Amino acid sequence: MTPSFRLALALAGPLALAAPALAQAPDVNAIVNAQEAVAGKHKARISGAKGQCVAGTFKPSADGKAMSKSAMFAKAELPVVARFSMGGGNPAIPDFTKGVTRGFALRIDPEGDASEFVFISAPVFGAKNPDQMLAGFKARAPGPDGKPDQEKIKAFTAANPEAANQSKWLAGKPIPASWATVPYWGAHAFTLTDASGKATVAKLKFTPKAEAPGLTDDEAKAKGKDFYVAELTERLAKGPVVFDLVAIPTKDGDPMNDVTAMWPDEESRPATTLGTVEIAKIEQASACDGQTFDPTILAEGVEGPKDDPMFAIRSPAYAISVVRRAQ
């Protein structure tokens, strides 16, 4: 049993939902239930239900070792178990769907002090706090006719314009041609601490080495509803899929606890390469299904935000998901 799975079982109890960071949040079970109402109940993850497990290595850079004392930077090479996914809780979602994020979750394991990350193919989230997230799911829940009420969706968007930032960003981009050619953002602000105690606050991002133009809606639909795994398998037969893990530093005035907002000039700031992930092979689903990929599991030297309500809620929500799909 992996550390993240053990943590999931521990957090799934009712006392976990009363943690101080979530004291003012809605019931996490209510959020998971509302998400299931939108996506349907499936024996799958509540987020990133459709995906592919893979394996590879992480090689830290000299800058990564200098910026953080984390165990993930301590060796020349570390094993990685990762999972590419489609956003949402529907395991049958077509790969050509445009308005959802693609996901890249991974576990970097230096044998006993692992770090886990969950990144998405957009720099922002679709909610800035749990209350807004719950309200958004309720607005999109299907009615008696099996369809969502468009007037409820319009009313929610009008009252919560920042919740549309992610969908607007995705709408302005082509459909990714591959899981291997799209950048993935951590969205939250992380703190990297070196051996002397110096802290650097930054957003983390995986940038792909491979480049490929995106697809139009028609081009993507012509490939069929499940083309990503075949494309990835063919790509890996020719060599590893490579991403650089980079740190984008903060500036004064950056919104630190609102994941619906990008930092000003975020995409053009000089970034530091912390290391490189090389995905080498397709892995059995069981290698990923026994864990949650919990982004709050981080080895000392890398820390998530303390005052970001969307970061705080992720661990108990994932815990509920892993317990439900194990039942």
C-alpha positions as CSV (number, residue, x, y, z in Angstrom):
1,M,0.0,0.0,0.0
2,T,1.5,3.4,-1.0
3,P,1.8,6.3,1.4
4,S,-0.8,8.3,-0.5
5,F,-3.3,5.4,-0.3
6,R,-2.7,5.0,3.5
7,L,-3.2,8.7,3.9
8,A,-6.4,8.5,1.8
9,L,-7.8,5.9,4.1
10,A,-6.9,8.0,7.2
11,L,-8.4,11.2,5.8
12,A,-11.6,9.6,4.6
13,G,-12.9,9.5,8.2
14,P,-15.3,12.2,9.3
15,L,-12.8,13.9,11.6
16,A,-10.6,14.7,8.6
17,L,-13.3,17.0,7.2
18,A,-13.1,19.2,10.3
19,A,-9.4,20.1,9.8
20,P,-8.6,23.7,10.6
21,A,-7.8,24.6,7.0
22,L,-11.3,23.4,6.0
23,A,-13.2,24.8,9.0
24,Q,-15.1,27.3,6.9
25,A,-15.4,25.1,3.8
26,P,-18.6,23.2,2.8
27,D,-18.8,19.5,3.6
28,V,-16.2,17.8,1.3
29,N,-18.7,15.0,0.8
30,A,-21.1,17.5,-0.6
31,I,-18.6,18.7,-3.1
32,V,-17.8,15.1,-4.2
33,N,-21.5,14.3,-4.4
34,A,-22.2,17.4,-6.5
35,Q,-19.3,16.5,-8.8
36,E,-20.7,13.0,-9.3
37,A,-24.1,14.5,-10.1
38,V,-22.5,16.3,-13.0
39,A,-20.3,13.5,-14.3
40,G,-22.4,10.5,-13.2
41,K,-21.3,7.9,-10.7
42,H,-18.5,5.7,-11.9
43,K,-16.0,3.3,-10.3
44,A,-13.3,5.9,-11.2
45,R,-11.5,9.0,-9.9
46,I,-13.7,12.0,-9.3
47,S,-11.3,14.0,-11.4
48,G,-9.2,12.7,-14.2
49,A,-11.4,9.6,-14.5
50,K,-10.1,8.7,-17.9
51,G,-6.3,8.3,-18.2
52,Q,-3.2,6.2,-18.7
53,C,-0.6,5.2,-16.2
54,V,3.1,5.6,-17.3
55,A,6.5,5.3,-15.7
56,G,9.9,7.0,-16.1
57,T,12.5,9.0,-14.2
58,F,13.2,12.4,-12.8
59,K,16.6,14.0,-13.1
60,P,17.1,17.1,-11.0
61,S,19.1,20.0,-12.3
62,A,21.9,21.8,-10.5
63,D,19.5,24.8,-10.0
64,G,16.9,22.4,-8.5
65,K,19.4,21.1,-6.0
66,A,20.4,24.6,-5.1
67,M,16.9,26.0,-4.7
68,S,15.5,23.1,-2.6
69,K,16.7,20.6,0.0
70,S,13.9,18.3,-1.0
71,A,14.7,14.6,-1.3
72,M,13.4,14.8,-4.9
73,F,16.6,16.8,-5.8
74,A,19.0,14.7,-3.7
75,K,19.9,12.0,-6.3
76,A,21.0,12.0,-9.9
77,E,17.9,10.1,-11.0
78,L,14.7,9.0,-9.3
79,P,11.9,6.7,-10.4
80,V,8.6,8.2,-11.4
81,V,5.1,6.8,-11.7
82,A,2.8,9.2,-13.5
83,R,-0.6,9.4,-15.1
84,F,-1.9,11.4,-18.0
85,S,-5.6,12.1,-18.0
86,M,-8.7,13.9,-19.3
87,G,-10.4,16.3,-16.9
88,G,-13.6,15.5,-15.2
89,G,-15.2,12.5,-13.6
90,N,-16.5,10.8,-16.8
91,P,-14.3,7.8,-17.8
92,A,-15.9,7.7,-21.2
93,I,-15.2,11.4,-22.1
94,P,-14.0,11.6,-25.8
95,D,-10.3,12.7,-26.2
96,F,-11.4,15.3,-28.7
97,T,-13.4,17.2,-26.0
98,K,-12.1,20.8,-26.1
99,G,-13.4,22.5,-23.0
100,V,-11.7,20.4,-20.4
101,T,-8.1,20.2,-19.1
102,R,-5.7,17.4,-19.7
103,G,-3.9,16.3,-16.6
104,F,-0.4,15.1,-15.6
105,A,0.0,13.6,-12.1
106,L,3.2,12.1,-10.9
107,R,4.9,10.6,-7.9
108,I,8.7,11.2,-7.6
109,D,10.0,8.6,-5.1
110,P,13.4,8.7,-3.5
111,E,12.5,5.6,-1.4
112,G,10.6,6.8,1.6
113,D,10.3,10.5,1.1
114,A,8.1,10.9,-1.9
115,S,6.6,14.0,-3.5
116,E,3.4,14.0,-5.5
117,F,2.1,16.6,-8.0
118,V,-1.1,17.1,-9.9
119,F,-0.8,19.5,-12.8
120,I,-3.3,20.5,-15.4
121,S,-3.1,21.9,-19.0
122,A,-4.3,25.4,-17.9
123,P,-2.6,28.0,-15.7
124,V,-5.8,28.5,-13.6
125,F,-8.6,26.6,-11.9
126,G,-12.3,26.9,-12.4
127,A,-13.0,27.9,-8.8
128,K,-11.2,30.1,-6.2
129,N,-12.7,28.5,-3.1
130,P,-14.7,25.4,-2.1
131,D,-18.0,27.3,-1.8
132,Q,-17.7,28.5,-5.3
133,M,-16.7,25.0,-6.5
134,L,-19.8,23.5,-4.9
135,A,-22.1,26.2,-6.3
136,G,-20.6,25.7,-9.8
137,F,-21.2,21.9,-9.7
138,K,-24.8,22.5,-8.5
139,A,-25.4,24.9,-11.3
140,R,-24.3,22.4,-13.9
141,A,-26.1,19.4,-12.4
142,P,-28.6,17.8,-14.8
143,G,-32.3,18.3,-14.1
144,P,-35.1,15.7,-14.4
145,D,-34.7,15.7,-18.2
146,G,-31.1,14.7,-17.8
147,K,-29.8,18.1,-19.0
148,P,-28.4,21.0,-17.1
149,D,-30.4,24.2,-16.7
150,Q,-28.7,26.8,-18.9
151,E,-30.3,29.6,-17.0
152,K,-28.7,28.4,-13.8
153,I,-25.3,28.2,-15.5
154,K,-25.7,31.7,-16.8
155,A,-26.7,33.0,-13.4
156,F,-23.7,31.3,-11.7
157,T,-21.3,32.7,-14.3
158,A,-22.7,36.2,-14.0
159,A,-22.3,36.1,-10.2
160,N,-18.8,34.4,-10.4
161,P,-17.1,35.7,-13.5
162,E,-13.6,34.5,-12.4
163,A,-14.9,30.9,-12.4
164,A,-15.0,31.2,-16.2
165,N,-11.3,32.1,-16.5
166,Q,-10.2,28.5,-17.1
167,S,-12.9,27.7,-19.7
168,K,-12.1,31.0,-21.5
169,W,-8.4,30.1,-21.6
170,L,-9.1,26.6,-22.9
171,A,-11.5,28.0,-25.5
172,G,-8.7,30.1,-26.9
173,K,-6.4,27.1,-27.5
174,P,-6.5,24.3,-30.0
175,I,-7.3,20.8,-28.8
176,P,-4.0,19.1,-27.8
177,A,-2.8,16.6,-30.3
178,S,-1.1,14.5,-27.6
179,W,-0.7,14.3,-23.9
180,A,3.1,14.7,-24.6
181,T,3.0,18.1,-26.3
182,V,1.0,20.2,-23.9
183,P,2.3,22.2,-20.9
184,Y,1.0,21.5,-17.5
185,W,0.7,23.9,-14.6
186,G,0.7,23.4,-10.9
187,A,-1.6,26.6,-10.6
188,H,-0.9,27.0,-6.9
189,A,2.1,28.9,-5.4
190,F,4.7,26.5,-4.0
191,T,7.6,27.4,-1.6
192,L,11.1,25.9,-2.3
193,T,13.5,26.0,0.6
194,D,17.2,25.4,0.3
195,A,19.6,23.9,2.9
196,S,20.3,27.4,4.4
197,G,16.6,28.1,4.9
198,K,16.3,30.5,2.0
199,A,12.7,30.3,0.6
200,T,11.6,30.9,-3.0
201,V,7.9,31.2,-3.8
202,A,7.1,30.1,-7.3
203,K,4.5,28.4,-9.6
204,L,5.6,25.1,-11.0
205,K,5.1,24.1,-14.6
206,F,6.0,21.1,-16.8
207,T,7.0,22.3,-20.3
208,P,7.2,19.7,-23.0
209,K,10.3,19.1,-25.1
210,A,8.2,17.9,-28.0
211,E,6.3,20.4,-30.0
212,A,3.2,19.8,-32.1
213,P,0.5,22.0,-33.4
214,G,-2.9,21.5,-31.8
215,L,-5.9,20.2,-33.6
216,T,-9.0,21.9,-34.9
217,D,-12.3,20.5,-33.6
218,D,-12.8,18.6,-36.9
219,E,-9.3,17.2,-37.0
220,A,-9.6,15.9,-33.4
221,K,-13.0,14.3,-34.0
222,A,-11.6,12.6,-37.1
223,K,-9.1,10.8,-34.9
224,G,-11.9,9.2,-32.8
225,K,-12.8,9.4,-29.2
226,D,-9.9,7.4,-27.8
227,F,-6.8,8.4,-29.8
228,Y,-4.5,9.6,-27.0
229,V,-3.3,6.2,-25.7
230,A,-2.5,4.9,-29.2
231,E,-0.7,8.1,-30.0
232,L,1.3,8.0,-26.8
233,T,2.2,4.3,-27.3
234,E,3.5,5.0,-30.8
235,R,5.4,8.0,-29.6
236,L,7.1,6.1,-26.7
237,A,8.2,3.3,-29.1
238,K,10.5,6.0,-30.7
239,G,11.9,7.4,-27.4
240,P,10.9,8.9,-24.1
241,V,8.5,11.8,-23.6
242,V,10.4,14.6,-21.9
243,F,9.2,17.5,-19.8
244,D,11.2,20.2,-18.0
245,L,10.0,21.1,-14.5
246,V,10.4,24.8,-14.2
247,A,9.8,27.4,-11.4
248,I,8.2,30.7,-12.2
249,P,9.1,33.2,-9.5
250,T,6.6,35.4,-7.7
251,K,6.6,39.2,-7.7
252,D,5.1,41.7,-5.3
253,G,1.4,42.0,-5.8
254,D,0.8,38.5,-7.3
255,P,-2.4,36.9,-6.1
256,M,-1.2,34.1,-3.9
257,N,-4.4,32.4,-2.8
258,D,-6.7,32.8,-5.9
259,V,-6.1,30.0,-8.4
260,T,-8.6,31.5,-10.9
261,A,-6.2,34.4,-11.5
262,M,-2.9,34.3,-13.4
263,W,0.0,36.3,-12.3
264,P,0.7,39.4,-14.4
265,D,3.2,38.6,-17.2
266,E,3.4,35.0,-15.8
267,E,4.0,33.4,-19.2
268,S,6.9,35.7,-20.1
269,R,8.8,35.7,-16.7
270,P,12.2,34.0,-16.7
271,A,11.8,30.5,-15.3
272,T,14.4,28.3,-13.6
273,T,14.6,24.6,-14.7
274,L,14.5,22.4,-11.6
275,G,14.8,19.1,-13.4
276,T,13.6,16.9,-16.2
277,V,11.0,14.1,-16.3
278,E,11.4,11.4,-18.9
279,I,8.4,9.2,-19.4
280,A,9.7,5.9,-20.9
281,K,6.9,3.4,-20.9
282,I,3.2,2.6,-20.6
283,E,2.5,1.2,-17.2
284,Q,-0.3,-1.1,-15.9
285,A,-3.3,0.8,-14.5
286,S,-2.8,-1.0,-11.1
287,A,0.5,0.9,-10.6
288,C,-1.5,4.2,-10.5
289,D,-4.8,3.0,-9.1
290,G,-3.4,2.1,-5.7
291,Q,-2.7,5.8,-4.9
292,T,-4.4,9.2,-5.1
293,F,-1.6,11.4,-6.4
294,D,-2.2,13.8,-3.5
295,P,-0.5,17.1,-4.1
296,T,-0.2,17.8,-0.4
297,I,2.3,15.0,-0.1
298,L,5.6,16.8,-0.5
299,A,9.1,16.0,0.9
300,E,10.6,18.7,3.1
301,G,12.0,21.5,1.0
302,V,8.9,21.9,-1.2
303,E,5.8,23.2,0.4
304,G,2.3,24.0,-0.9
305,P,0.4,27.2,0.0
306,K,-0.9,27.5,3.6
307,D,-3.7,30.0,2.8
308,D,-5.1,28.7,-0.5
309,P,-8.5,27.1,0.2
310,M,-8.4,25.1,-3.0
311,F,-5.1,23.4,-2.1
312,A,-6.4,22.5,1.4
313,I,-9.5,20.8,0.1
314,R,-7.7,18.5,-2.4
315,S,-6.4,15.9,-0.1
316,P,-9.7,15.0,1.7
317,A,-11.6,15.1,-1.7
318,Y,-9.2,12.7,-3.2
319,A,-9.4,10.5,-0.1
320,I,-13.1,10.2,-0.5
321,S,-12.7,9.4,-4.2
322,V,-10.2,6.6,-3.6
323,V,-12.3,5.0,-0.8
324,R,-15.5,5.1,-2.9
325,R,-13.9,3.5,-5.9
326,A,-12.4,0.8,-3.7
327,Q,-15.8,-0.1,-2.3
